[in-house]
Amino acid sequence: MSEIVSISSHFTGIPGALVMSFISLSIVFLVIIGLMLIMAVTHKLVNISMTATSSKNFNKGNK
């Protein structure tokens, strides 16, 4: 009969702790990178919006 091995048996001891810490830190840094990208895109969109608004107001003043 084949023995059923749980997944937690792969993460025992020092090597298991290192693998789990690598996985958790990878997830944390992926979330941080995602938030950074969202902030950068939002900043670009706000700058584009502000530029369009200011040029529209500038054109109204010249008429």
C-alpha positions in Angstrom: 0.0 0.0 0.0 1.2 3.5 -0.7 1.6 5.8 2.2 -0.2 9.1 2.1 2.3 11.9 2.7 0.9 15.2 3.7 2.3 18.3 2.1 3.5 19.6 5.5 6.1 16.9 5.6 8.0 18.6 2.8 8.5 21.7 5.0 10.2 20.3 8.0 13.5 21.3 9.5 15.9 24.1 8.4 15.4 23.5 4.7 11.6 23.7 5.1 11.8 26.9 7.1 14.0 28.5 4.4 11.6 27.5 1.7 8.6 28.8 3.6 10.4 32.1 4.4 11.3 32.5 0.7 7.7 31.9 -0.3 6.4 34.4 2.2 8.9 37.1 1.4 8.2 36.6 -2.3 4.5 37.2 -1.8 5.2 40.3 0.3 7.5 41.8 -2.3 5.1 41.0 -5.1 2.4 42.9 -3.3 4.7 45.8 -2.7 5.7 45.9 -6.4 2.1 45.8 -7.4 1.2 48.7 -5.1 4.2 50.6 -6.5 3.0 50.1 -10.0 -0.5 51.2 -9.1 0.9 54.4 -7.5 3.0 55.1 -10.6 0.1 54.7 -13.0 -2.1 56.8 -10.8 0.6 59.5 -10.7 0.9 59.5 -14.5 -2.9 59.7 -15.0 -3.1 62.6 -12.5 -0.3 64.5 -14.4 -2.0 63.9 -17.7 -5.3 65.2 -16.3 -3.7 68.2 -14.7 -1.9 69.1 -18.0 -5.1 68.8 -20.0 -7.0 70.9 -17.5 -4.4 73.6 -17.3 -4.0 73.8 -21.0 -7.8 74.1 -21.4 -7.8 77.0 -18.8 -4.9 78.6 -20.5 -6.6 78.6 -23.9 -9.8 80.2 -22.3 -7.6 83.0 -21.0 -6.1 83.8 -24.4 -9.4 84.3 -26.2 
